[in-house]
């Protein structure tokens, strides 16, 4: 009985010693030194735990607007003039018609009639050029009606055209003045001319025969313009066209007054 009690006492003492040693290891030093005798191999055990938490969040917000768009420029202002206000310049073509007044050597044999005119010109600025063709149909005066058919006169002129910028308005409607003058070629038929080969106070009217006759002369006049827009121009023009028919006839003067339109 005493031997059995001794065995239980020894077992209890050993158990208490084991628990005391374990408790001491937890509180003092986690490292255990193991004695290694010669010839033994120690295999170290290393456990590495790596934890990496990476969270990547991508967010893209796309807004699509359907419908009309408006573009604004805050630094540039563009002003456009309506096309119908364009006065035009450069080359132009014009037509016109009006009254016709004979004077000088043809004033006794003819009475006023009508005239037509066509213009082809170039206006690059204040000075330009123009070619003009005109047809005049004065009527014969009653005392000399039996001398022939109704007179026909063609006038061809090459002129310089001078604009007067100091009398021109820039705002719409634009008004302007101009002067025109140059050489003239007159082709006439059945015109009654007054003779220049008689004593003072005497007058004889005669008709040059054999169809049309060509004579050189000059012309000088002026006009006023009004811009109509769309590169159109209304003009009113008066000129004196002078020529000498020769054959001892007096110098003849024509005075056409023309209203017309130029297109640029």
C-alpha positions as CSV (number, residue, x, y, z in Angstrom):
1,X,0.0,0.0,0.0
2,X,2.8,2.3,0.9
3,X,4.5,1.5,-2.4
4,X,1.4,2.4,-4.4
5,X,1.1,5.7,-2.6
6,X,4.7,6.4,-3.4
7,X,4.2,5.9,-7.1
8,X,1.2,8.2,-7.2
9,X,3.2,10.9,-5.3
10,X,6.1,10.7,-7.8
11,X,3.6,10.9,-10.7
12,X,1.9,13.9,-9.1
13,X,5.3,15.7,-8.6
14,X,6.3,15.1,-12.2
15,X,3.0,16.4,-13.5
16,X,3.3,19.6,-11.4
17,X,6.9,20.1,-12.6
18,X,5.8,19.9,-16.3
19,X,3.0,22.4,-15.9
20,X,5.4,24.8,-14.0
21,X,8.0,24.6,-16.8
22,X,5.4,25.3,-19.5
23,X,4.0,28.3,-17.6
24,X,7.5,29.7,-17.2
25,X,8.2,29.4,-20.9
26,X,5.0,31.3,-21.9
27,X,5.8,34.2,-19.6
28,X,9.6,34.7,-19.9
29,X,11.1,33.6,-23.2
30,X,9.4,32.2,-26.3
31,X,12.7,30.7,-27.5
32,X,13.6,27.2,-26.4
33,X,17.1,26.1,-26.4
34,X,17.5,22.5,-27.3
35,X,20.7,20.8,-26.6
36,X,22.1,18.9,-29.5
37,X,24.5,16.2,-29.0
38,X,27.2,15.4,-31.5
39,X,26.0,13.5,-34.5
40,X,22.4,14.8,-34.4
41,X,20.8,17.0,-37.2
42,X,18.4,19.8,-36.4
43,X,15.9,20.8,-39.0
44,X,14.7,24.3,-38.6
45,X,11.1,25.0,-39.4
46,X,10.2,28.5,-40.7
47,X,6.7,29.5,-41.5
48,X,6.2,32.9,-43.4
49,X,2.7,34.3,-43.7
50,X,2.3,37.2,-46.2
51,X,-1.0,38.9,-46.5
52,X,-1.6,41.6,-49.1
53,X,-4.9,43.2,-49.6
54,X,-5.1,45.3,-52.8
55,X,-8.4,46.9,-53.7
56,X,-8.6,48.8,-57.1
57,X,-11.8,50.6,-58.0
58,X,-12.3,52.1,-61.5
59,X,-15.2,54.4,-62.1
60,X,-16.0,56.1,-65.4
61,X,-19.0,58.3,-65.9
62,X,-19.9,59.0,-69.5
63,X,-22.6,61.5,-70.3
64,X,-23.9,61.6,-73.9
65,X,-26.1,64.5,-74.9
66,X,-28.1,64.2,-78.1
67,X,-29.5,67.2,-79.9
68,X,-28.4,70.5,-81.4
69,X,-25.2,72.1,-80.2
70,X,-24.3,75.7,-79.8
71,X,-20.8,77.0,-80.5
72,X,-19.8,80.4,-79.0
73,X,-16.8,82.5,-79.7
74,X,-16.2,85.2,-77.1
75,X,-13.1,86.7,-78.5
76,X,-14.0,87.2,-82.2
77,X,-17.0,89.1,-83.6
78,X,-17.8,88.6,-87.3
79,X,-20.2,91.1,-88.9
80,X,-21.5,90.2,-92.4
81,X,-23.3,92.7,-94.7
82,X,-26.3,91.3,-96.5
83,X,-25.5,90.6,-100.1
84,X,-28.2,92.8,-101.5
85,X,-26.4,95.8,-100.0
86,X,-23.3,95.2,-102.1
87,X,-22.7,98.2,-104.3
88,X,-20.2,96.5,-106.5
89,X,-17.2,97.7,-108.4
90,X,-15.0,96.7,-111.3
91,X,-16.5,95.8,-114.7
92,X,-20.1,96.7,-115.4
93,X,-22.7,96.7,-118.2
94,X,-25.5,99.2,-118.5
95,X,-28.5,100.1,-120.6
96,X,-30.6,103.2,-120.6
97,X,-33.0,105.3,-122.6
98,X,-34.3,108.9,-122.6
99,X,-34.9,112.1,-124.5
100,X,-32.7,113.6,-127.2
101,X,-32.3,117.3,-128.0
102,X,-30.6,118.6,-131.3
103,X,-28.7,121.9,-131.2
104,X,-26.2,123.9,-133.2
105,X,-26.0,122.9,-136.9
106,X,-28.8,120.4,-136.5
107,X,-31.1,122.5,-134.4
108,X,-33.0,124.1,-137.3
109,X,-33.7,120.9,-139.3
110,X,-34.6,118.5,-136.4
111,X,-36.8,118.6,-133.3
112,X,-36.3,116.6,-130.1
113,X,-36.7,112.9,-130.2
114,X,-35.6,109.8,-128.2
115,X,-32.3,107.9,-127.6
116,X,-31.0,104.6,-126.4
117,X,-27.6,103.9,-124.8
118,X,-25.5,100.9,-123.8
119,X,-22.5,101.1,-121.5
120,X,-19.5,98.8,-121.0
121,X,-17.1,100.1,-118.4
122,X,-14.6,99.5,-115.6
123,X,-14.7,101.3,-112.2
124,X,-11.7,100.2,-110.1
125,X,-11.9,103.3,-108.0
126,X,-12.3,107.0,-108.5
127,X,-11.1,106.9,-112.1
128,X,-12.3,104.4,-114.7
129,X,-13.0,104.0,-118.4
130,X,-16.2,103.4,-120.4
131,X,-17.2,102.5,-124.0
132,X,-20.7,103.7,-125.0
133,X,-22.9,103.1,-128.0
134,X,-26.0,105.2,-128.5
135,X,-28.8,105.4,-131.0
136,X,-30.6,108.7,-131.5
137,X,-33.9,109.3,-133.4
138,X,-34.7,113.0,-133.6
139,X,-37.7,114.0,-135.7
140,X,-37.4,116.3,-138.7
141,X,-38.9,119.8,-138.4
142,X,-41.9,120.4,-140.5
143,X,-40.5,122.8,-143.0
144,X,-37.8,120.3,-144.0
145,X,-39.7,117.0,-143.7
146,X,-39.7,116.6,-147.5
147,X,-35.9,116.5,-147.7
148,X,-35.7,112.9,-146.7
149,X,-36.5,110.1,-144.2
150,X,-36.4,110.5,-140.5
151,X,-32.9,111.1,-139.2
152,X,-30.8,108.3,-137.6
153,X,-27.7,109.0,-135.6
154,X,-25.3,106.5,-134.0
155,X,-22.9,107.8,-131.4
156,X,-19.8,105.7,-130.3
157,X,-17.7,107.2,-127.5
158,X,-14.6,106.2,-125.6
159,X,-14.4,108.0,-122.3
160,X,-12.7,108.5,-119.0
161,X,-15.0,108.4,-116.0
162,X,-14.1,110.4,-113.0
163,X,-15.9,109.7,-109.7
164,X,-16.3,112.4,-107.2
165,X,-15.6,110.7,-103.8
166,X,-16.0,113.8,-101.7
167,X,-19.7,114.0,-102.9
168,X,-20.4,110.3,-102.4
169,X,-22.4,108.8,-99.5
170,X,-21.1,105.5,-98.0
171,X,-24.2,104.5,-96.2
172,X,-27.1,102.8,-98.0
173,X,-28.7,103.9,-100.2
174,X,-25.4,105.2,-101.6
175,X,-25.5,108.4,-103.8
176,X,-22.7,109.5,-106.1
177,X,-21.7,112.0,-108.8
178,X,-19.4,111.5,-111.7
179,X,-18.0,113.3,-114.8
180,X,-17.4,111.6,-118.1
181,X,-15.7,112.7,-121.4
182,X,-13.7,111.6,-124.3
183,X,-13.6,111.0,-128.1
184,X,-16.7,110.5,-130.2
185,X,-17.4,108.9,-133.6
186,X,-20.8,109.9,-135.1
187,X,-22.4,107.9,-137.9
188,X,-25.5,109.8,-139.3
189,X,-28.1,109.5,-142.1
190,X,-30.8,111.8,-143.4
191,X,-29.8,114.6,-141.0
192,X,-30.8,118.2,-141.9
193,X,-27.7,120.4,-141.5
194,X,-27.5,124.2,-141.5
195,X,-25.0,125.7,-143.9
196,X,-22.1,127.7,-142.6
197,X,-21.2,129.2,-146.0
198,X,-23.7,132.0,-146.2
199,X,-23.8,135.7,-145.2
200,X,-24.7,136.6,-141.7
201,X,-28.3,136.0,-141.0
202,X,-28.9,133.7,-143.9
203,X,-29.7,130.0,-143.4
204,X,-30.0,127.1,-145.7
205,X,-30.7,123.6,-144.5
206,X,-29.6,120.6,-146.6
207,X,-29.3,116.9,-146.3
208,X,-26.1,115.0,-146.9
209,X,-26.8,112.3,-149.4
210,X,-25.3,108.8,-150.1
211,X,-26.5,107.1,-146.9
212,X,-24.4,107.2,-143.6
213,X,-21.5,109.6,-143.1
214,X,-18.9,109.2,-140.4
215,X,-17.5,112.2,-138.5
216,X,-15.2,112.6,-135.5
217,X,-15.9,114.8,-132.5
218,X,-15.9,114.9,-128.7
219,X,-18.3,114.4,-125.8
220,X,-18.5,115.8,-122.2
221,X,-21.0,115.4,-119.5
222,X,-21.8,114.1,-116.0
223,X,-24.3,112.1,-114.0
224,X,-25.6,111.0,-110.7
225,X,-25.9,107.4,-109.3
226,X,-28.0,105.6,-106.7
227,X,-27.0,102.1,-105.4
228,X,-29.9,99.6,-105.7
229,X,-28.1,96.7,-104.0
230,X,-27.3,93.4,-105.6
231,X,-24.5,95.1,-107.5
232,X,-26.9,97.3,-109.4
233,X,-26.7,101.0,-109.9
234,X,-29.3,103.5,-111.2
235,X,-27.9,106.4,-113.1
236,X,-29.1,109.6,-114.7
237,X,-26.7,111.2,-117.2
238,X,-26.6,114.2,-119.5
239,X,-23.9,114.7,-122.2
240,X,-23.0,117.1,-125.0
241,X,-21.8,115.3,-128.1
242,X,-20.3,117.6,-130.6
243,X,-19.1,116.9,-134.2
244,X,-18.4,118.7,-137.4
245,X,-20.2,117.3,-140.5
246,X,-17.9,119.1,-142.9
247,X,-18.9,120.2,-146.4
248,X,-19.4,123.8,-145.1
249,X,-22.0,122.8,-142.6
250,X,-22.1,124.2,-139.1
251,X,-20.9,122.2,-136.1
252,X,-23.6,120.0,-134.7
253,X,-24.3,119.4,-131.0
254,X,-26.4,116.6,-129.5
255,X,-27.8,116.6,-126.0
256,X,-29.1,113.1,-124.9
257,X,-30.5,112.8,-121.4
258,X,-30.4,109.1,-120.3
259,X,-31.9,107.2,-117.4
260,X,-30.6,103.7,-117.0
261,X,-29.1,100.8,-114.8
262,X,-25.6,99.4,-114.5
263,X,-24.9,95.8,-113.5
264,X,-21.5,95.1,-111.8
